[in-house]
């Protein structure tokens, strides 16, 4: 055990002193802060632009009401939508459109709206413009014209638009999450984003540090350093020390990121976004650390096993594909789990050890499952870690000293029978 801890300490210190660890650890909070602060800063700094467009109203009855409907103003004052009425009929329409198209090309106007004569029946019109990226502005034009058309239809039926609008006003329903008797604001977007942030962190760190164990073994195997180490320690101590050391590095990175996130909450803008999109309780944080540790131990053991078999990264990339696919599977099913976290599919998948670290944490984050399911998933995962450790130890003690061509599966089975 003492030698295992010595190797773990060596692996830990070797990694935390590397520039790549410092760069990755620093870039993590920087990217985190950028993702949180950038949207609000961009939104605040974005200047609203005036939309200038002409209207060809072939119906002859909508323009005045439409002009009044689009009376929105800019923050700096002035109308947001500046429109002009262009007279046209069936005879002059083509010529007017050619003229307007030239004005659009020369940036005299942003576009023009063609309202057909039968719009009350067809409900169709066309906006022509060079820049259609202003989705918000075009959407407002469409909404404004729709309101005017509806008002005219109601007037034709002898009804008042204001009265009907008041009678058919929609109900605003607020979503409140009930969890263990506590009410919490939240909708699908907030739930999905918050959950996805955590499972992506689990996926990235388990994969990143698991592959780090594999590469460490391959590198020391090629340098023959591992032969010197095996002269003084058992293969199991070497395997366990590497996994423990690299796993501790990942926990150190989590701790630094958590401190940075707490520091960001000192700023009101960042605090509001963090609590909006990454709200978590101490219980969720404890489960996050638990499933990171268990998931890392399981996958790092498998990656260590592939590293002991291979001599190069290229060989390892081919052999590790089934392991990576298990992780990838867990990040392509969040929608199915979020929509029905206590359903049969989510329950079964969360109890299968390779998927448990991410899927069970996902279920706990959304709707905490019964305690027996959490306990069973942890027990099955611990059993899988023990089994993977036994398998990896048998392969590791032989494969770590084998060089040359990568052994075939038949030869690996021979190692297992001899062990």
C-alpha positions, 0 to 999 in steps of 0.5 A, spaced: 500 500 500 505 504 501 508 503 494 502 504 491 501 511 494 508 513 493 506 512 485 500 515 486 503 521 489 508 521 483 503 521 478 499 526 481 505 531 482 508 530 475 501 532 472 499 538 476 506 541 475 505 540 467 504 546 463 498 543 459 495 542 466 495 549 468 493 551 461 487 546 461 485 548 468 486 556 467 482 555 460 476 552 463 474 557 468 476 562 462 471 559 457 466 558 463 466 565 464 466 567 457 460 562 456 456 565 462 458 573 461 458 573 453 451 573 452 449 578 457 455 583 454 453 582 447 446 583 448 447 589 452 452 592 447 448 590 441 445 596 438 438 596 435 437 598 428 432 602 424 428 597 419 427 601 413 422 598 408 416 600 403 409 597 403 406 595 397 398 595 399 394 592 394 388 591 398 388 598 399 385 597 406 391 595 411 397 600 411 394 606 415 393 600 421 399 597 419 403 603 420 400 605 427 401 597 429 408 598 428 410 604 432 415 601 436 421 605 438 428 605 439 432 605 446 435 612 443 428 614 441 425 614 434 421 609 430 424 602 430 420 601 423 420 606 418 416 605 412 413 608 406 407 607 402 408 605 395 402 606 390 402 600 385 396 596 381 396 590 377 399 594 371 405 598 375 406 593 380 412 590 376 415 597 375 415 599 382 418 592 384 424 593 379 425 600 382 424 598 389 429 592 388 434 597 386 433 601 392 434 595 396 441 593 392 443 601 393 441 600 401 436 606 400 431 601 404 432 594 407 427 591 404 419 592 401 413 588 403 408 586 398 401 585 401 396 582 396 389 584 394 386 577 397 390 577 404 384 577 408 382 570 405 389 567 403 393 570 409 399 570 405 404 576 403 412 576 402 417 581 404 423 582 400 430 584 403 437 583 402 439 582 409 434 577 412 438 575 418 434 580 422 429 575 425 427 579 430 425 585 426 422 580 420 418 577 426 415 583 429 413 585 422 409 579 421 406 579 427 404 586 426 401 585 420 397 579 422 394 583 428 392 588 423 389 582 418 385 579 424 382 586 426 379 587 419 376 580 419 373 581 426 370 588 423 367 584 417 364 580 422 361 585 426 366 584 432 371 589 436 378 586 435 380 589 442 374 585 445 375 579 442 383 579 444 381 580 451 376 574 451 381 569 447 387 572 451 392 566 453 393 563 460 401 564 462 403 558 466 409 558 470 413 552 471 415 550 478 419 544 480 417 540 486 422 536 489 422 534 496 417 539 498 420 545 496 418 549 490 423 551 485 423 555 478 424 551 472 422 550 465 424 545 460 430 549 458 433 550 464 432 543 466 436 541 460 441 546 460 443 545 467 443 537 466 447 537 460 452 542 463 454 537 468 453 530 464 458 534 459 463 535 465 463 528 467 463 525 460 469 530 458 473 529 465 472 521 465 474 520 458 480 525 458 483 523 465 482 515 463 486 516 456 491 520 460 492 513 464 493 509 458 498 514 455 502 514 461 502 507 461 504 507 453 509 512 454 513 509 460 512 502 456 516 505 450 521 508 455 522 502 458 522 506 465 516 501 467 521 495 467 525 499 472 519 500 476 517 493 476 523 491 479 521 494 486 513 494 486 508 489 484 504 490 477 498 491 482 501 497 486 503 500 479 496 500 476 493 502 482 498 508 483 497 510 476 489 510 477 489 514 483 494 519 482 491 521 475 484 521 478 486 525 484 489 530 478 482 530 476 479 532 482 484 537 483 481 540 477 474 540 479 476 543 486 479 549 482 473 550 477 469 550 483 472 555 487 472 560 480 465 559 479 464 561 487 468 567 485 464 569 479 458 569 483 461 575 487 459 579 480 451 580 480 451 578 472 455 572 473 451 570 479 444 570 476 446 566 470 450 561 474 444 560 478 439 560 472 443 555 468 448 551 473 443 551 479 445 545 484 445 543 491 450 540 496 446 533 495 447 534 487 454 536 488 456 530 492 453 525 487 457 529 482 463 527 485 461 520 487 459 518 480 466 522 477 470 517 482 466 511 480 466 512 473 473 514 473 475 508 476 471 504 472 473 507 465 481 508 467 482 501 469 479 499 462 484 504 459 490 502 463 488 495 460 488 497 453 495 501 454 498 495 457 497 491 451 498 496 446 505 499 444 503 506 440 497 511 441 495 509 434 494 501 436 490 504 443 485 508 439 483 502 435 482 498 441 479 503 446 473 504 441 468 500 444 470 503 451 469 510 448 462 508 445 460 506 451 461 514 454 458 517 447 452 513 448 450 516 455 451 523 451 446 522 446 440 519 450 439 525 455 432 527 451 429 520 452 432 520 460 429 528 461 422 526 458 421 520 462 427 520 468 423 514 472 421 510 465 423 503 464 428 505 459 432 510 463 431 505 469 435 499 466 440 504 462 442 507 469 443 500 472 448 498 467 455 499 470 458 502 463 452 507 463 451 508 470 456 514 472 452 519 467 445 516 466 444 515 474 447 522 475 442 525 470 436 521 473 438 524 480 439 531 477 432 531 474 428 527 479 431 523 484 429 516 483 428 511 489 434 510 494 434 503 492 435 504 485 441 509 487 444 504 492 443 498 487 447 502 481 452 504 486 453 496 488 453 494 481 458 499 479 463 497 485 462 490 483 464 492 475 470 496 478 472 490 482 471 485 476 475 490 471 480 491 476 481 483 476 481 483 469 486 489 468 491 486 473 491 479 470 492 482 463 497 488 465 502 484 469 503 480 462 502 485 457 506 491 460 512 487 459 510 485 452 513 489 446 513 488 438 506 487 434 500 488 438 497 481 441 491 478 438 485 476 442 487 469 442 494 470 446 490 475 451 486 469 453 492 465 454 495 470 459 488 470 463 488 463 463 495 463 466 494 468 471 
